[in-house]
Amino acid sequence: MSEQTPHENKPGTTHFGFRDVPTGDKQKLVGQVFSSVAGNYDLMNDLMSMGVHRVWKRYFVATAQVRRGDRVLDLAGGTGDIALLLRNRVGDSGSIVLGDINGDMLRVGRDRMVDKGRVAGFEYVQMNAEKLPFPDASFDLVTIAFGLRNVTDKDAALREMHRVLKVGGQARVLEFSAVTADWFKPLYDFHSFKVLPRLGKLFANDAHSYQYLAESIRKHPPQDELKTMMDEAGFARCDYRNLSGGIVAIHTGYKV
């Protein structure tokens, strides 16, 4: 039996994993999780995806609509995996703003870039995806990878992504989604709720954060629901592609 739960919440509340919490508390609670896991972020993704997240991210960037000289906003940019891949696509004449609401995550990303000798062409901005600090039509591409499910007001974040895009620009969302094969769901649930928290405890001494992250995947809108949300946020030609049987999906929309 899958441990999926409904997406609806009581008035004035939202979900934090499987818990209902006051809407105003979620940002702080999510912040605590990511401050806790910031130093082990790559390990976290390896444990959650069994290492395949690196392939998903490369495909996500390789299939993005982006050219040399473009200006890109990477939301929930964390430790800079997506930004580093995008840097090769935009070239020396392009620029990437790496944004994250969590200062600890941003510091890890900035330090990583410095360690790799990749300094030019990056900006680091601590920001809330629901209220982006940029003028309209500022970016050619906006990406968010494994971050939308942690945003309190996803509709507001999608509207802001649309607002800051230039006409003709593309928005892309890479996120854990709803597994499509019925036979695989029990195995996926077992890994998520039995194995993952134990691995988090063993490798990062933090079972609670990993339990939340597994629960947050199940509370995230499934593929068709997120596609509708992007439509309603103003995006055109919205579509998605499942990867690895729906473990993750890439959603795409355009500003016209």
N, C-alpha and C positions, 0 to 999 in steps of 0.2 A: 504494500500500500504506500503510495507516494505521500511525502510529508508536505505537499503543496497546500497552501492555505489561501482563503479568499483575499482579494486585494482591497476590499472595502474597509473603511475605518469609521469609528464613531466620530460625530462632529467634534471638532477641536483637537482631534488626535491624528497621529500618523503612525506608521509602523517603524519600529526599530527591531529588525529581525522579525520574530514572531510576536513581539510585545507591542501593545498599543501604548504610546507615550504622548504627552502633550506636544503639539506641533512645534512649539518654540524650543523644546528640549532636544530635538533630534540632531540639530547641527552640532551641539556640544557633545552629545554622546558619540556621534560618528567621528568627531574630531579626536576624542579620546582613543577610539579604536585605532585610527591611523597614526596618531602620535606613538601609540604602543608598538605598531608593526613597522614603522618607517624604516628602522635599521635592518629589518628582515623582509623588505617588500618583495624582492626577487624570490626569496625562499617561499613567501606566502603564495605568490603566483604559481611557482613550481608545484607546490603542494595542492593548490586548488585545481590546477589544470593538468596535473601529472606531466608537467614540462612542456606541454604543447602550446602554451601561451606565446612563446617566442615565434612559432610558425604563424599563428593567427595574426600577431602584430605585423610581421613582415608582409603578409598578404594584404592586410588592412591598408598599409601605407602604399604598397606597390600598386594597388588598384584605385587609389585616390585620384581625384581630378586636381592635379597640381603641376605647376610648371616652374621653370627657373625664374627667379625674380619675384615669385609670389610671396605675399605676407600671410602667415598661417597662425591661427590661435589653437593651441592644444590645451583643452580644458581637463581638469583633474589630471594634470600632466605628471604628477607624482615624481618618480625618480628619473624621468626623462627618456624612457625607452622609445616612445613614439616620436618625441621631438628629435632625438638623435637620428632615427631613421628618416624623418622628414627633411632633415638638414641636407642630406645627400640629394633630395629631389629638388629643393628650391635653389641650391647652389649658393655661391658667395654673394650673389646679388639679391638673394631673398632673405627673409627674416622670420623668426619663429618666436611667438610669445608663449612661454610655458607658464600656465596659470594653475593654481591650486588653492583651495581654501585653507589648507593645512600648512603652516609654516615649517613644521618638521619635515614634511615630505618635500617641500621646495628646497630646503637646505640640502637634503640628500641628493636631489637632482642636480643642483648647482655644483656641489662638490664632485659629483660623478663627472660632469662635463669638464671641470677644471682638471681632474685627474687624467682624463682622456686627451687633454690639450685642445678641447673644442670650446672655445670661449666666444669667438666672434659670431654674430648673427643670432644670438639668443637674448631674450629678455625674460626676467623672472618676476611675476606679479602675483601677490597673494590676493585672491579675489573670490567672490561668491558667484557661482554660475547663474544664480537667479537675478543678479544685478551687475551686469558686466560694466566695468569702468571705461568703456570705449564709445566713440561716436558711431552713429549709423554707418553702415557700408565701409567698415574698416579692414575687412579680411577677405582674401580669395578662397580660403578654406578654413572651416572650423571642425575640429575633431574632439571626440571625448571617448576614451577607451577605459572600460571597467570603472567608470565613475558615475554614470547617470543614475544607477540604482541607489546610490548613497545620497542623492540630492533630495531635499525635503519636498520642494515644489518642482516636479519634473516639467510640468507644463510651462511654468515661468522660465525655466532654463532653456527649453526648446524655443520659446518666443524670443529670448535674448540672443540665442545662437542665430536665429533668422534675422534679427534686427541688425546685428553687426556684420553680417555677410554682405558683400557686394552683389549687385545684380549679376546673375550667371554663376555665382559662387556655389560651392557644395558644402553640405554638412554631412558628417559621417559619425555614426555611433557604433562602437564595438562593445558588446556587452554579453555576459552570460544570459542565456535565454531558456526557452522551454524545450526539453529533449523531445524529439519526435517519435522515436521508436519505443513502443510499449514495453518490449522485452528488456530494454536497457534501463528503464526508469528505476526499478528496484536496486540495480547495481549502483546507479548514480546516487541514489538516496543513501545507500549504505556507505559509499565513499564520503559523501558530504557530511553526514550526521554522526557516523560512528568512527570513521578513520581520520578525517580531517582534523577534528578537535584534538584527538590524541596526538597526531603529528605536530599540531601547533604547540601542545604542551611539551612534547619531547624536544622539539628543535628550537622553539622560541619561548618556552615557559609561559605560554599565553593561550590556553584553550578557549577562554571566553571570546576573545576577538575573532578567532577562527570560526567559532560556532555562529557568531553574528553574521560573518561574511557568507557562510553557507545559507543561513536563513534569508539574508537579503536577496540572494539569487532567486529564491522561491517566491519572494514578494514582488519582484520586478515584473512589470507588465510583459506578457508574452508577445511574440512577434507581431501578430496582427493588431493587437491593442496598441503597441508602440507605434506602428505604422500609422494608425488612425490619429494618434496624438500628434505626430509630426505633420500630418495633413492639417489638423486643426490649428497648429502653430503657424501655419502659413506657407509651409514648404510645398513645392510642386514635384511631380514625378517621384513620389516617395515609393521606395521599394526596400526589400531586404533579401539577404542571402544567408542561409544557414551554413554553418561550418561544423564539422564533426557531429553530424546528426542533430543539430540544434543545441548543442551544449553552449555554443555562442552563436550570435547572429550579427551581421553588419547591416545596419540601416542607413539609407542614403536619401537625402532630399536636396532640392535646389531652390535658390531664390530667383524668381522671375519677375 
